[in-house]
């Protein structure tokens, strides 16, 4: 397993595995036995990070229970988020943060703001972020679904005023094209050409959610789904880019006898931009499929070829 490097509040660094376990590993419909089996397999492969959020029901409580049950809290980095849907006032952010601590019953390794609120100045938000950082209960601070412009604006204010900057970003990024309007959520930040160019220029690593594009290309390739299965009206994966990208996946996998899950994850894992994709596995069979990407490598020419869908 390879790792990305995240700068910590105290001036150090932490290593986050380049695959991050998603909330599906622990709930809401998982048994303790299945959670233990999946996380044991994930950690045996070098995985060391679990992505959570205040928004995700009782996920934080379940993660805390797993830490105590397994005795492996020191082997996992807990990532959680607050401030969903513009809950970014001082009192709301602090309430979310302390509720997460109460649910987890342990400290937080990376705390992310789940959304941005463009109606609030970054100065107000970053003052509260710094207050959270100074509690000593979190090791690193980041933003989720923030554009790079806003992250840079926020960090410029933080650095100028002796506050804590963001050192990691969580956005949507997969080989499959996703756009806020496709999911009827304008508060999402999805990777696009503009964002990508800015991540190339700035030393801020990414944790990517929905990194497997709902396994769309894998399911289409394996004939376990049809295109219409990915169109739910206000929540669709159907667009011209994805029709063309599937042809790329099919051509490559047919020619190279490759696994489409490994190919699509390797598109991220082998990318120039430092990224740790979240994998949303529901059982050990799906996890094995995702872990195959760790030994499947593609070069930059292949990535360019996959991106060339005009």
Secondary structure, DSSP 8 states (H G I E B T S, - for coil): --EEEEE-TTS-EEEEESEEE-GGGT-SS--HHHHHHHHHHHHHTT--EEE--TTSTTHHHHHHHHHHHHT-GGG-EEEEEE-GGG--SHHHHHHHHHHHHHHHTS-EEEEEES---TTS-HHHHHHHHHHHHTTSSEEEEEEES--HHHHHHHHHHHHHTT-----EEEEE--SS---GGGTT-TT--B--HHHHHHHHHS--EEEEESTTGGGHHHHHHTTS--GGGGB-SSSB---HHHHHHHHHHHHHHHHHT--HHHHHHHHHHTSSS-EEEEE--SSHHHHHHHHGGGG----HHHHHHHH---
